[in-house]
Each structure stands twice: as C-alpha cells, then as structure tokens.
C-alpha cells in the first residue's frame, strides 16, 4: 500500500523555513559577502530567485487554486513532470 502524505505533515517545517530564511540571508550578506561587489551579486541572485519563485507561483496558480477554467491543452502545458497525474475531463 502506498504511503499517503498530507499537507499538514509539512506545514510546521515550511513555517520554520519561511521564518528562518531572512535571518540566513542577512547572515550570508553580512558575514560572507565582504566586498561591495559580492553584496551586489548576492542581492541580484536573491532578487532573481524571488522573481522566479513568484513566476512559478503565478504560472501554477490556475492549477493550484482553480480560479479559472483551463482547456485540456493548457492543463497539459502545466504538467512539468511525467509523474504528475493531472486528470483531464472530456465533456
């Protein structure tokens, strides 16, 4: 029998990770990036990472929240991995 994993198993770890992320980024910026160039590069990388996270969240929003109906072609385009089972209804 396959083990079922539920969202509430991961929420405490996710909450802790979200709270700890700014502290870790500040520590890296203060103690590991010594020159102004390193700080600028690190800041650019953080902005690029955050922008990509926002883009992925916005791209998968219809699949996650169901706020707009999608055609079968649009649903297939949102499937990034072959292991994702997306049920497509045929009307």
Buried (B, 14 or more C-beta within 10 A) or exposed (E): EEEEEEEEEEEEEEEEEEEEEEEEBEEEBEEEBEEEEEBEEBEEEBEEEEEEEEEEEEEEEBBEEEEEEBEEEEBEEBEEEEEEEEEEEEE
